[in-house]
Amino acid sequence: MSQEFSIEYALALDAADPLKAFRDEFYFPKHKGKDVIYFTGNSLGLQPKSVASYIQQELDDWANLGVEGHFHAKHPWMPYHEFFTKQLAELVGAKETEVVAMNQLTVNIHLLLASFYRPTKERYKIICEAKAFPSDQYALETQVRHHGLNPEDAIIEVHPREGEYLIREEDIIQTIQQHEDSLALVFWGGVNYYSGQLFDMQSITQAAHAAGAYAGFDLAHAAGNVRLQLHDWNADFATWCSYKYLNSGPGGVSGVYIHEKYATNIDMPRLAGWWGHDKQTRFLMEKGFRPIPSAEGWQLSNAPVLSMAAHKASLNIFEKAGWEQLHAKREKLSAYLHLVMSEVNRSFTEPVLKVITPDDPTKRGCQLSMLMLKDGKKIFNALTEQGVIADWREPNVIRIAPVPLYNSFEDVFRFGKICRDALLRVSK
Ligand SMILES: *Cc1c(COP(=O)(O)O)cnc(C)c1O
């Protein structure tokens, strides 16, 4: 047993962690009176303790001001979405004109496809990853049908090769080149929800553009997790949710990025609502849509202030922690988890699990997906009984995501130990 796979070593890493105090800013669910080991921040981030007071502020302003809250609330509701611009621009590496908080993720996928998937007779194909998150698959399938096309013909999926779990980047690029005469759009996940693979969005964008197609990204598992430079990468559009890595509560508001060359173009086709209309004339309530010349011009409705208040509470914590510190800790945490899992394997004569997420830290975020080579479901149940909240995916994968804001190296060590003990028991 290596010296790193010990509680002393994990506690020493925690003691040296500049972000360790942030754990106290979150509520942890309890198991037998103790904090659970929470490794599903990739599914629903924990609640910041500050959320209640942010929401209470809006409830008080609503109680005391009624409709006047639109102008006179402490944080006026009329421009409420604007309070997110700076933080979202930093989050995804964009200019302030390129981002807006609005709607929910799947709605935004459809709105963006309405603008960026305009198939013609010659160019109508969409390239996406095989086994994309179901909502993305359904969105693409129904968009294609909406245009009177056949998904079997229009949607090209790139698969991992036979016997492999990850999609090779050369296969993505090669598929794009192969369809360059008929390709309208490449729509890709920044980080795959199942394997945890982080894709090179810059080269996917370059290849899509070289083929004369748009490149758009679903960042549900990337936003708040990995470094993003959407503007510099020249990505055309992207959208993400705020309830996974961004800890903004179930069904929380989504975010959108649209490259400025489209965001500022008021002739860009779109499906519109009054909140996207020019702010000076919005309340004249006149005929004729005139979009705000920024990503805000894609808004449909006035801001869902109560859920956005939770988002604000959470983004303020990220701002306090600092993205560079968060990325540094994320890399250390996932490297430690990798080490711990190899130690678990080493306790047996044959490997008991295989981490399918890339070894290369630049090709992954927080999440590691472990393929359980035997008794997977039993091990998962044992983990649950011991107060570990992880995620089971058929047929045999356990996904775990230690996040830098509230997980500790001790969490990772304890997880490894529980896992090994469960495997030892089962294999007897
Ligand atoms: C979580 C997730 C969704 C969920 O969509 P909602 O509209 O927020 O319910 C969609 N796509 C991906 C890739 C996801 O990871």
PDBQT file of the ligand as one rigid body, heavy atoms in Angstrom, charges set to zero:
ROOT
HETATM    1  C1  LIG A 501     -28.023  17.793 -17.684  1.00  0.00    +0.000 C 
HETATM    2  C2  LIG A 501     -28.041  17.882 -19.143  1.00  0.00    +0.000 A 
HETATM    3  C3  LIG A 501     -29.182  18.308 -19.831  1.00  0.00    +0.000 A 
HETATM    4  C4  LIG A 501     -30.465  18.621 -19.088  1.00  0.00    +0.000 C 
HETATM    5  O1  LIG A 501     -31.277  19.505 -19.785  1.00  0.00    +0.000 OA
HETATM    6  P1  LIG A 501     -32.297  20.472 -19.005  1.00  0.00    +0.000 P 
HETATM    7  O2  LIG A 501     -32.957  21.210 -20.093  1.00  0.00    +0.000 OA
HETATM    8  O3  LIG A 501     -31.489  21.325 -18.077  1.00  0.00    +0.000 OA
HETATM    9  O4  LIG A 501     -33.248  19.595 -18.222  1.00  0.00    +0.000 OA
HETATM   10  C5  LIG A 501     -29.112  18.414 -21.212  1.00  0.00    +0.000 A 
HETATM   11  N1  LIG A 501     -27.966  18.118 -21.879  1.00  0.00    +0.000 NA
HETATM   12  C6  LIG A 501     -26.849  17.694 -21.239  1.00  0.00    +0.000 A 
HETATM   13  C7  LIG A 501     -25.611  17.387 -22.011  1.00  0.00    +0.000 C 
HETATM   14  C8  LIG A 501     -26.858  17.552 -19.865  1.00  0.00    +0.000 A 
HETATM   15  O5  LIG A 501     -25.773  17.110 -19.237  1.00  0.00    +0.000 OA
ENDROOT
TORSDOF 0
